[in-house]
């Protein structure tokens, strides 16, 4: 669906996007991550043809968008980070205007507006001024205008920014539902939302690609595991480390009933070795679990 080849964009002496190459298939929710200034918004704006690339090219369905920009624009629905809405307009008036700009008319226009209103759940505010709406409903209106023409590609830049936890959950559910029928690219700083919405994570830093993976594979890129082992009573930490080569007890924590939980840092999953150690030393094991690197840990490691 989307092919990005050696994409470049420079502002003065700043290389916002520097030789970025990505392919994104149809019908998936992809999270575009990176620290501030990494080039996320610039990349999204080039996909939406707000910016022209200084180098490289973008293709939709194998056709370079520079060769047929009008058709390419019809592929894309775009919600910018600042969600520019006219606060003096009614929601109905605003969506009617967007439909006109999208060259929708007659029965097609009516069906498109009805579908967008229903999918985004804004029926109750349809006849209200945009200036009176909550932040959550404004985001819904922004998404409604983005999906109005049923685009194949939906680009959402920070779609949950400034929302309260309930509103975030509602928008996440909405994006997951929308993503079943089209390709969705989202940018966000909230890594929990990536795990909740996206099936694929693309991380860029200083305008370059540093990782392209599924959420599950990315979480397993961490270099360390922490094994939680809880025994009935105190166990010699040095004995644990000697019995299990390459492991280190980094912390202990007393728990109820006189038990003690040991936090063991290791590269490999050593739970079978701990069970063997417990059996050899007649130790009663109450709990055993593995703590892998969080998405936040991996993100910091890749972009530091």
FENHU-V541855 format. One record per residue. N is the residue number from 1. PHI is phi in whole degrees, -180 to 180 (999 if undefined). NEAR is the number of other ideal C-beta (glycine too) atoms within 10 Angstrom. Layout:
n	phi	near
N	PHI	NEAR
N	PHI	NEAR
//
This chain:
n	phi	near
1	999	17
2	-121	21
3	-125	16
4	-114	21
5	-124	16
6	49	13
7	-71	23
8	-136	17
9	-151	22
10	-123	15
11	-118	11
12	65	6
13	-96	5
14	-95	13
15	-89	16
16	-70	23
17	-130	28
18	-131	19
19	75	14
20	-79	23
21	-130	13
22	-147	18
23	-124	11
24	-128	19
25	-80	10
26	-79	12
27	69	13
28	-147	16
29	-104	21
30	-115	21
31	-96	24
32	-105	27
33	-116	25
34	167	25
35	-66	16
36	-57	7
37	83	13
38	-76	22
39	111	25
40	-63	28
41	-65	20
42	-62	23
43	-63	29
44	-62	24
45	-67	20
46	-71	24
47	-63	25
48	-86	22
49	64	17
50	-76	12
51	-112	17
52	-95	10
53	-66	23
54	-86	14
55	-166	13
56	80	17
57	-153	14
58	-123	20
59	-123	17
60	-112	21
61	52	12
62	82	7
63	-108	14
64	-67	14
65	-67	22
66	-67	13
67	-82	10
68	-144	12
69	-64	12
70	-67	9
71	-63	12
72	-62	21
73	-64	16
74	-70	16
75	-75	21
76	-112	22
77	-110	26
78	-133	21
79	-114	24
80	-67	17
81	-60	15
82	-89	10
83	42	20
84	-73	8
85	-114	17
86	-86	12
87	-68	11
88	-83	10
89	-91	15
90	-71	17
91	-56	25
92	-60	15
93	-67	14
94	-64	20
95	-67	23
96	-63	15
97	-64	13
98	-62	20
99	-62	20
100	-63	11
101	-65	11
102	-87	19
103	64	11
104	-98	19
105	-150	10
106	60	7
107	-65	8
108	-63	13
109	-65	18
110	-62	12
111	-63	12
112	-65	19
113	-66	19
114	-59	12
115	-67	14
116	-66	24
117	-65	20
118	-66	11
119	-66	16
120	-95	24
121	66	14
122	-112	21
123	-58	11
124	-70	8
125	-115	20
126	-59	14
127	-103	10
128	-105	14
129	-65	15
130	-61	19
131	-63	12
132	-93	11
133	-83	18
134	-71	12
135	-59	14
136	-63	17
137	-70	19
138	-63	20
139	-63	27
140	-63	24
141	-64	25
142	-62	21
143	-70	24
144	-60	26
145	-67	23
146	-71	25
147	-98	21
148	-56	22
149	-92	21
150	53	16
151	-71	18
152	-77	17
153	-126	20
154	-119	25
155	-114	23
156	-123	28
157	-97	22
158	52	20
159	-68	27
160	-111	24
161	-61	16
162	81	12
163	-91	19
164	-79	12
165	-56	8
166	-66	9
167	-66	17
168	-60	21
169	-63	14
170	-65	18
171	-68	21
172	-58	20
173	-61	13
174	-63	20
175	-66	21
176	-60	15
177	-68	11
178	-63	19
179	-69	20
180	-70	10
181	-117	14
182	-157	19
183	-85	22
184	-119	27
185	-115	28
186	-119	26
187	-115	20
188	-157	22
189	-98	14
190	-96	15
191	-70	18
192	-63	13
193	-71	19
194	-61	25
195	-65	16
196	-81	15
197	-115	25
198	-95	24
199	-102	16
200	-141	19
201	-126	24
202	-112	22
203	-112	23
204	-121	25
205	-147	18
206	54	16
207	79	23
208	-118	16
209	-75	17
210	-117	16
211	-161	19
212	-144	17
213	-158	15
214	-74	12
215	-60	17
216	-64	10
217	-67	12
218	-65	23
219	-64	17
220	-93	12
221	-83	15
222	-60	17
223	-86	9
224	-133	13
225	-116	19
226	-117	16
227	-97	22
228	-97	16
229	-128	25
230	-112	16
231	-113	22
232	-79	14
233	100	10
234	-84	12
235	-123	18
236	-68	11
237	-62	16
238	-63	9
239	-64	12
240	-62	23
241	-65	14
242	-68	11
243	-72	17
244	-119	21
245	-60	10
246	84	11
247	-107	21
248	-141	13
249	-80	19
250	-98	13
251	-165	12
252	-127	13
253	-145	11
254	-65	10
255	-123	12
256	-70	6
257	71	8
258	77	9
259	-83	17
260	-134	17
261	-101	16
262	-110	20
263	-104	15
264	-114	23
265	-89	15
266	-158	20
267	-82	11
268	-96	12
269	-83	11
270	-104	22
271	-59	18
272	-61	10
273	-66	19
274	-66	22
275	-63	14
276	-64	13
277	-60	20
278	-64	19
279	-65	10
280	-66	9
281	-110	13
282	52	6
283	-97	17
284	-91	10
285	-95	16
286	-97	15
287	-156	11
288	-149	15
289	-152	11
290	-122	12
291	-110	13
292	-89	15
293	-62	19
294	-78	14
295	-61	20
296	-65	11
297	-61	16
298	-66	22
299	-59	22
300	-63	12
301	-64	14
302	-79	17
303	-114	16
304	-68	7
//
